């Protein structure tokens, strides 16, 4: 007889914290970018996030609220 195991569905709060962590990772990458290319890479990651999560608030808009000017290397 095959063994059956139950798949545990994450709690809604766990999903919310995971989403928050993903957003904070992109924001941190943008804010700490030392070069224009690093900042651009973080912005593209934000664009991908927004496209994958159309119901969430815009991460690109959140980055636009940051007054960040990367240091040119």
Steps between C-alpha positions, in 0.01 A plus 500: 500500500644845407592733782296818518633815658311820558631824356496776758362824359673809638298731719389832358730678744796290382426596140475867595838490678658324202365769266627770733846340511515480119403866467753608763775307321436691176479833681824430688675408175387830348586719799843345549590497130841655443476520121236595250496143365429357848215747547364416155513126578300561819245705306458220245446257786228735629339502153501118496350495850222743399415294191488180704288659775244727332283517813780633720604863531761602246856431606629723218298788646654428838848518348404827328423642846863436602726792419794282402790605283752218460865594508651476153795264500 
